[in-house]
Amino acid sequence: MDSNRSLGLQKGWVAMDRNAITYLSELNKGMDGVFSMLDKLLEYPELRKDSFEVLKANLREELGNVNTTVLDVLEQSEQDATYVAYKQRREYERVTRDPDDCYLVVMEREKELAEQGQPSQIKVMFGMGDVTREQIMSPDFTGEAGDEEESDADHEQSSVPSGGDHGKQ
């Protein structure tokens, strides 16, 4: 089976062969031998040393260009392969992730806070108002957040019973 197809890579996209770095290393080792031989040739008085040194410098420059080109292409190939692998991992996580995991994480954190004697970090907000946990847990909670407290007279005249008092008068 084609390794690119098994990885789900786009058609036409091919990763640079990982052996390229080995080939480049071998090329540079071979060129070390070439430069060593050129140094031995420079020992002959018949060769014009200045022009020969320039030719040797040109060869060294071209070797540097080859190294840079291969390494740049290899780097881009690795970045592309990394991006494809990242997309595959994210897709796998998206498919296998349980949407309720966040609740489990919150429950675990609340348990840790309780063990440390710290207050709960869960806060419920309704509309624009801020409601505390204690207010929600109180028997007369209506779910309406207001800045003003109802007076006892307003509460007694209300025709609608408050939160926990449904059906009890």
C-alpha positions in Angstrom: 0.0 0.0 0.0 1.3 3.5 -0.8 2.5 5.1 2.4 1.2 8.5 1.3 -2.3 7.1 0.7 -2.3 5.2 4.0 -1.5 8.5 5.8 -4.4 10.3 4.0 -2.1 12.7 2.3 -3.3 14.9 -0.5 -2.8 13.5 -4.0 0.3 14.9 -5.5 1.9 15.7 -2.2 5.1 13.6 -1.5 7.3 13.9 1.5 11.0 14.3 0.7 12.8 11.0 1.3 14.3 10.9 4.8 17.5 9.5 3.3 18.2 12.9 1.7 20.1 14.0 4.8 22.2 10.9 4.6 22.9 11.5 0.9 23.8 15.1 1.7 26.2 14.0 4.4 27.9 11.5 2.0 28.2 14.3 -0.6 29.9 16.6 2.0 32.2 13.8 3.1 33.1 13.1 -0.6 33.7 16.9 -1.1 36.1 16.9 1.8 38.2 14.4 -0.1 37.9 16.6 -3.3 39.1 19.7 -1.3 41.9 17.6 0.1 43.0 16.6 -3.4 42.7 20.2 -4.6 45.1 21.3 -1.7 47.6 18.6 -3.0 47.3 20.0 -6.5 48.1 23.5 -5.2 51.5 22.1 -4.2 52.5 22.1 -7.9 54.3 25.3 -8.8 53.0 25.2 -12.4 49.4 26.0 -11.2 48.5 29.6 -10.8 47.7 29.6 -7.1 45.4 32.7 -7.1 43.1 31.5 -9.9 43.1 28.0 -8.5 42.1 29.3 -5.0 39.2 31.2 -6.6 38.1 28.0 -8.4 38.3 26.2 -5.1 36.2 28.9 -3.4 33.6 28.7 -6.1 33.3 25.0 -5.6 33.0 25.5 -1.8 30.3 28.1 -2.5 28.3 25.8 -4.8 28.5 23.0 -2.2 27.1 25.5 0.3 24.3 26.3 -2.1 23.5 22.6 -2.6 23.5 22.1 1.2 21.2 25.0 1.8 18.8 24.1 -1.0 18.5 20.5 0.2 18.0 21.5 3.8 15.4 24.1 2.9 13.4 21.6 0.9 13.8 19.0 3.6 12.6 21.5 6.2 9.6 22.4 4.1 8.8 18.8 3.6 9.0 18.1 7.3 6.7 21.1 8.0 4.2 19.8 5.5 4.4 16.3 7.0 4.0 17.8 10.5 0.9 19.7 9.4 -0.7 16.7 7.9 0.0 14.7 11.0 -1.4 17.5 13.1 -4.6 17.5 11.1 -4.9 13.8 11.4 -4.4 13.9 15.2 -7.0 16.7 15.6 -9.5 14.8 13.4 -9.0 11.7 15.5 -9.4 13.7 18.8 -12.5 15.4 17.4 -14.1 12.0 16.5 -13.1 10.3 19.8 -13.6 13.2 22.2 -16.6 13.0 24.5 -18.4 16.4 24.6 -19.1 15.7 28.3 -15.4 15.5 29.2 -15.4 19.1 30.2 -18.0 18.4 33.0 -15.8 15.6 34.3 -12.8 18.0 34.4 -14.9 20.6 36.3 -16.1 18.0 38.8 -12.6 16.7 39.4 -11.4 20.3 40.0 -14.2 21.1 42.4 -13.3 17.9 44.3 -9.7 19.1 44.5 -10.7 22.5 45.7 -13.0 20.9 48.4 -10.1 18.7 49.6 -7.9 21.8 49.9 -10.6 23.6 51.8 -11.0 26.2 49.1 -14.4 27.6 48.0 -16.1 26.4 44.8 -15.3 28.2 41.6 -18.6 27.5 40.0 -20.8 30.6 39.6 -24.1 30.8 37.8 -25.0 33.9 35.9 -28.5 34.8 34.7 -28.8 37.5 32.1 -26.9 40.6 33.1 -27.2 39.9 36.9 -24.8 38.1 39.1 -26.3 35.4 41.3 -24.3 33.7 44.0 -24.4 30.0 44.8 -26.1 30.7 48.1 -28.9 32.6 46.4 -29.6 29.8 44.1 -29.6 27.2 46.9 -32.0 29.3 49.0 -35.6 28.0 49.1 -37.0 31.4 47.9 -34.9 31.6 44.7 -36.9 32.8 41.7 -34.2 32.8 39.1 -34.6 36.5 38.6 -31.6 38.6 39.4 -32.3 42.1 40.6 -30.3 44.8 42.3 -33.2 45.6 44.7 -34.4 43.3 47.5 -38.1 42.8 47.7 -39.6 44.3 50.8 -41.6 42.1 53.1 -44.8 43.9 52.1 -44.2 43.3 48.4 -43.5 39.7 49.0 -46.7 39.2 51.0 -48.8 40.9 48.3 -47.3 39.0 45.5 -49.8 36.6 43.8 -47.0 34.3 42.5 -45.2 32.3 45.2 -41.4 32.4 45.2 -39.1 29.6 43.9 -39.2 26.9 46.6 -42.7 27.7 47.9 -44.8 26.6 44.9 -48.2 25.4 46.0 -47.5 26.4 49.7 -49.3 29.5 51.1 
